[in-house]
Amino acid sequence: MAKVFKQTHTLKENKEKFADKRSSDIWDEYIDNTAIATQQAVESKTSTPVDPDEVWRQTVSKPDAKNRIYGVGGFLVSTLAI
């Protein structure tokens, strides 16, 4: 999901620059959460790798007034266990 978000929220001419501040903030939070989850897995010596989709879901799992998760709209909201 994170790859789709980045692909759809960056500029056509520069795929490293986000279209708006909210998108950039969400992406930065996802990167930070991924680093934290990886560090926790290393410290606990867990053999299970960090699931990027799970980190993404935790990062954006605050539904808005219309019960949509930011970055995916109504897409798959009912299938994500929030």
ZIPEVEN-V431744 format. One record per pair of residues at least 6 apart in sequence whose ideal C-beta (glycine too) atoms are under 6 Angstrom apart, sorted by the first residue. I is the first residue (numbers start at 1). J is the second residue. D is the distance in whole Angstrom. If there is no record, write none. Layout:
i:I j:J d:D
i:I j:J d:D
//
This chain:
i:1 j:53 d:6
i:1 j:56 d:5
i:2 j:30 d:6
i:2 j:52 d:6
i:2 j:56 d:4
i:5 j:71 d:4
i:9 j:18 d:6
i:9 j:19 d:6
i:9 j:23 d:4
i:10 j:18 d:6
i:11 j:17 d:5
i:11 j:19 d:6
i:18 j:24 d:4
i:29 j:59 d:5
i:30 j:56 d:6
i:30 j:59 d:5
i:33 j:55 d:5
i:33 j:59 d:5
i:34 j:55 d:5
i:37 j:50 d:5
i:37 j:55 d:5
i:38 j:50 d:5
i:41 j:50 d:6
i:57 j:80 d:6
i:60 j:69 d:5
i:60 j:70 d:5
i:60 j:71 d:6
i:61 j:82 d:5
i:63 j:69 d:6
i:68 j:74 d:6
i:69 j:77 d:6
//
